[in-house]
Amino acid sequence: MKRNALINTLVGGLLLISASAHAEAGILSCEALKEKIATKLEGKGVDNYTLQVVSKDTETKYRVVGSCEGDKKKIIYKKEKAGAKAEE
């Protein structure tokens, strides 16, 4: 009986640790997410674009391609004209 209680306690503790780690892993820094998005875009042959980090409350006509820092900010994608220098 004591062994089952010990196993249940250990499993419960591991689940809590796992849930906590998963929650923290879900909060991406904006720069890390911006790099991931840029890598995907470049892998698809997309060029002449800008990714910009803005407050989640910022209204924009541009496409929102991600949210970061616990949904406090968002990343917007702007397609630039061919030949224009893309900023990051």
Secondary structure, DSSP 8 states (H G I E B T S, - for coil): -HHHHHHHHHHHHHHHHHHHHHHHHT---HHHHHHHHHHHHHHTT--SEEEEEEETT---SSEEEEEETTTTEEEEEEE--TTS----
